[in-house]
C-alpha cells in the first residue's frame, strides 16, 4: 500500500493536469516549480520526516547529535516567523495556510520521550 501511495500522481490544482510520481520527482529535482501545462506554481512537498520535525521542535540541545536536528531547528525558526506574520493563519478549508496548520499541529505534540498520560 505504501508503494501505491508513493506512486500516486501529482495533480495541478489549477488545470487538473496529472503528472506521474516519477515524472514529478524528476521535475522537482531539475528545479521546475511550475505545472508543465498551465505554468501555475507546483505544490512543494516537505522533505523532512514528521519524526525529525517533532524531535527538533521539542529538543532543547543546541548541539544535538541527531542527524538533521540542527537544520530542522532552522526550518522551525522560519516556520515560527511565518506563523507570527501570516495573514491567512486563521483561515480554514481550502484557504488554510499549510505552514500555519503544521505549526499548530507541532504545538499539540508531546516530547518524543514523554510518557503517555491517562
Secondary structure, DSSP 8 states (H G I E B T S, - for coil): -HHHHHT--EE-TTT--EE-HHHHHHHHHTT--B-TTT--B------S-HHHHHHHHH---TT--STTHHHHHHHHHHHHHHHHH-TTTT--GGG--HHHHHHHHHHT---TTS----
